[in-house]
Structure formats: C-alpha cells, structure tokens
Amino acid sequence: MEQSSWQKILELCNRLSTVTYENLTKIIRLESAGSATRARNLDDSFQNDVDSWMGGGTCFSMTWHLYQAFRDMGLSPRLVMGHKRKEKNIHCALILPDQFGFKNSDFRINSEFRTPNSEFLFDPGYLIFDPLPLPAPQPFGSGEAFFPLVPNSVRLVRPAADALELWTGGAGGPMKLRFEYPLEGVSVEEFKQHWSESFYREMMTYPVLNRLDRERGVQYYYQKGNLVIRDKDGSRMERIPEELRVEKLSEIFHISPDLVDRALGILKKEHS
C-alpha cells in the first residue's frame, strides 16, 4: 500500500483512539427511538463524523466509521464478525487487504509479518488502534504473530486459512482467547442485522465504558460499578460509590455528565 494511503489510515486510527467505547449513547438511543432499527439509524456514526458523536460508541459504530472512511478512500475493507465461545456475532472488526502491494514498511506497521499479499486487522471496538498484519497460515507461514502493544499485548493466530483468533494479555500475565473471526466476512446487510440485535443483548442492561489513554499506555474499564485501571505494571480495581458515579465517569471517560446521568437514569427506571 502506498505511503500516502497509510498516512491517512494512521491518522484515522489516531483520531478514533481518542473516542471512548461506551454503551450509554446506545442505551439513550434505544429508549428514545423505541426500536433497534430506528436506534441504529440514529447512530451518529452513520454521519461518518467522530466529532458529532455524543460521547463514543460500541464496536459496531467504531467499525462502521472506519469501514465508511476506507471505502471513501477507494479501499476494499471486509466486515467480519467476532464469536466468543457459544456467543455468536457479539463483536465485529475489519479486514483490509494491502491492495496496492508491498512498497514501504511504515514506522507504525509491524513489517516483520508483512508480505506482498498482507491483510490487516482493525479492531477499534477492542481498543486496538494499530493496523495488525495477519500472519500467513501454516504451512506457508508461522500461523501466528505477536504484537507487544501497551498495556495489552496481542497475539493473532490462524488456526485455518479462513479463520483468525484474537488473544490478548498484559503485564506478563497469560494470554486469553477473546474472539474468533471467520475471515470471509459478512455483507453490509448482515452486519446491520447483527448491529440491531446488539441493542437487546445482556450488556445493554448495565453501563460499559472503556477508554485507552494511548500516550500514557493506560486503559480504563468500567462495568457494574467497578473501575479497572490497567497499565504496563498490571491491573487494579476501584469501586465507584453510586453518589460519585456521574462525576467520576464523566471525568475519566470524557463524556458529559448530563449524558451519563440520563443513561444511568434509564437503566435505573428499567430495573426498578
């Protein structure tokens, strides 16, 4: 791929890396729209403008944003769905072929694993904002590639030519299998169907927020009242008292307190 195209791609990834993964706006849109299809169509990622998002997005809105941007650049990305154990189609990502051929290894690209026919994984919904070249499957290649990202290292494994596994781990801990991706990909129509179905999954019954401070190498993850802070030295957990929840979540995840308060109010009403 030409260097100018890579520079645009890296700029897109850098910009998206400042966006918080969160389901609060998703909760608000579903409550306002009354149905998943209408809520999905309200999603500001369809405007392809990160600045217009109310706060952040889930894997679907982040992935869709990149898909739209790459298509506008004349590239040919594939939408792929992620499976986790018995749960199917609960995550999504992009595969982008290096369709212009190998010319220059970029300073941000792991050139060790690049080949003339490289494909790259983009998984912003899992806070991976670096394009990761897929390893060639055996017997043509090693079948796996390791990327020492901070605070979570990534291992990509090709158990077969048409499959990819995402493993992550941090601070010397064991690597864990996170998702399995069939590499053939899905159509836009199927992707939107899974996106609509995601509005009714169990994770929409409580707040989930995830932000990466890429410059400092620190990840903040919040779920069900617990805040996990992860860096190169490991993880620690803090309990955020309910009376401080709006203030703290707004501060840590760079989301307006009004939005946080509104989403928490919807969840409280639904479970009262």
N, C-alpha and C positions, 0 to 999 in steps of 0.2 A: 504494500500500500504506500502511496506517495506520502512524503513527509508533511506536505501541507494538509492532507486529509487527516493524518494522525494528529497534527496540532489542533485541528478543530475538534476531533474526538476527545482529546485530552482536556481541552477547555470545557467541553460539555460535561465530562465526568467530574472535573474540579468544581464546576458550578453546582452540580447535583449533590456533591458531597457535603454541601452546607445545609441541605434540606433534611429535616427531621422525619424519620419514619414514624408515623403515628396513625392511629385509627380514630382519633377524636373527630376530625373533619368528616370521616366516613360515617360515624355514628350520627352526627348532626345532619348530614345529607339524607340519610335513610329516614330519619324521623321527619324531616321537612318534606321529602318527596313522597313518602308513603309506599314506595316500591323500589326494589333493587334496580330495575332497568332505568327508572327515572332518576334515581340517585346516581347511578353510574354516569348518566348523561349530564348530570350537574357537575361532575368532577372537573375541576379546573385544568387537569392535565390534558383534557381534550382541546383546550386553548393553546396547548404547547408552550406555556409561558410559566416558568417556575415562579417568577415574581408575583403572579396573580394567585398562587395557591394560598389558602387561608393559613396554612401552617406547614404542612408537609404532605405526606401521602404514604400509602402502603406499597407493597411490591408491585401491584398492578399499575398504579398511577405512575410510579417511577419508571417502570419498564416501558410502559406505553409512551411516556415522554421521550425516552431515548429512541424507541422504535420510530416514532414520527420524525424526530430530528435526523436520524440516519437516512431514512427514506428521502427526506428533503435534500440530503447531500448526494443523492444518486446511488446510495449503497443498498445492499440487499440483506438486511438482517432477518433472522428467523426467531419467531416467538416460541419459547419452549416452556413446558410446564414442569414443575417440580413435585415429586412424590416423597412422602415421609412415612416409612413403614406401611401401615394399612391405609393411611390417609392419602388420597389421590388428588392431584391438581390443587394443592393448597399453596403453592408458591409458583413464581414464574421468573424467567430471565431471558436473555437474548444471546443468540449465537451470531457472530458477524464473520463472514469469510474475508480473508485478506485478498480481495478480488483483483487488486492491481499487481499482485505478485510481490515477492520479497526484494526490497531495494535497499532500505536502510534500517538498521536496528535503532529504535528510539531510546532515548535515555530513560524513559519510564516504562519501556516494554522489556519483559524478560526474554531477551533474544536467544537465550540458551535453548529454549524449547520451540523456537520458530522454525518453520520450514517453508518452502515455496508455496505450499498449499495450506498454510496455517488457517485455523479458525479460532476465534476469540470468544471467551465467555464474559458477558457483562451481567453482573448480579447486584444492582444497586439496592434492591429490596433486602439484601442480606448485608448491607453496608460494605460491599466490595466495590470500590470505585476505580480500580485499576483493570484495564483490559487484560485478561489472563489467557495466553495461548494454550489451546488444548493439546495435551500430549498425544502423539500418534499411538494407536493401539498396537499391542503385540500381534504378530511378530515383527512388524515394521518399525516399532519404537519401543520405548520403555513401558508404555501403558500408564504412566503416572508422572506428575510434575508437582514440585513443592515450591511454594512462594512464601517467604518469611515476612509477611505483612505484619504491621503493628496496629493494635495489640493482638490480633488473631491471625495466626499463620493459616495458610490454605493449602490443601492438597487436592489436586484433581486426579481422578482415577478413571481409566477407560476399561471397564470390565468386558466390553464388546465394542465393535466399531460404531454401533448405533446407540451407545449409552454412555452416560457420564455420571460420576459420583462426586459430590462436593463434601469434603471433610475439612473441619476447622479445629483449632486448638490454640491455647495461649499459655505463655509463661512456663513452658516446659511440660505442660500437662498433656494427657493423652489426646490424640486426635479423635473426633467424633464424626460419624456419618450424619450429615444434615439433610441432604436431599439427593434424589436420583432423578436425572433428566433424560428422557428419550430424545435423542438429538434430531430426529426427523422434524420435530416442531409441529405446531398447530396453526390452523388458519386464523385470520383475524376474527371471524365469526365465532369459532370455538373459544378463542381467548376471551372474547367479551362475555360469552356464556359463563365461563368459569369465574370471571370478574363479578358478574351479577350474583352468582351463587355464593361468592365470598362474603357478601353482606349478611348472610344468615349463618355463618359459622360461629362456633363457640367463642372464638377470640373477640367477637363483637359484643360480648356481654361484660367486658371489663376493659379498662384503658390499657393500651400497649404503646409505649413510646421508646424509641431507640435512636440515639444520635452518636455520631462519630466526630470527635474533635481530631481531625486528620493531622493537623500541625503538631499537636501535643501527643498524639498516639493514645488517646483516652476514649473509651466507649462508655456511654451512659444508657442503661436499660431499665425501664420501669414497667412493672406489671403487678397488679393486685396489691398495691400499697408498698411494694418493695423496690428499692432502687439499688441496682448493681452497678458498681463502678469498676471498670476493667482497664488495666494498663499493662505495660511490659513486665511488671513485677507480680501480677496476679489480680485477683478479684476481691472486693469487699462489698458487703451488703449493708444497706441502711433502711430502716423503717421510717417512712414519712408519715407523721401524725395527720389525721384527717383534717384538723383545723389549719394545717400549713400546706395542704396538698396543692391548692390552686396557685399559691405564691411560689412554691418550690418548683412545681412542674413548669410553670411559665418561665421561671428564671433559667432552669437547667436546659430545657428543650427549645427555648427561643420561640415560644408560642404565646399569643396574647392571653392574659388572664381571663378575659371575657369568654374566649373560645373554650378554654379549659373548664371554666365554671359551667358553661352551657352544656358541654358534653357530659360532665360528671352529674349534672342535674338530670339529664335524660336517663342515664343509667340508673340513678337512684330512684327515679319515678317508675322505671320499668321493673325494678326489683323490690318495690315497696308493697 
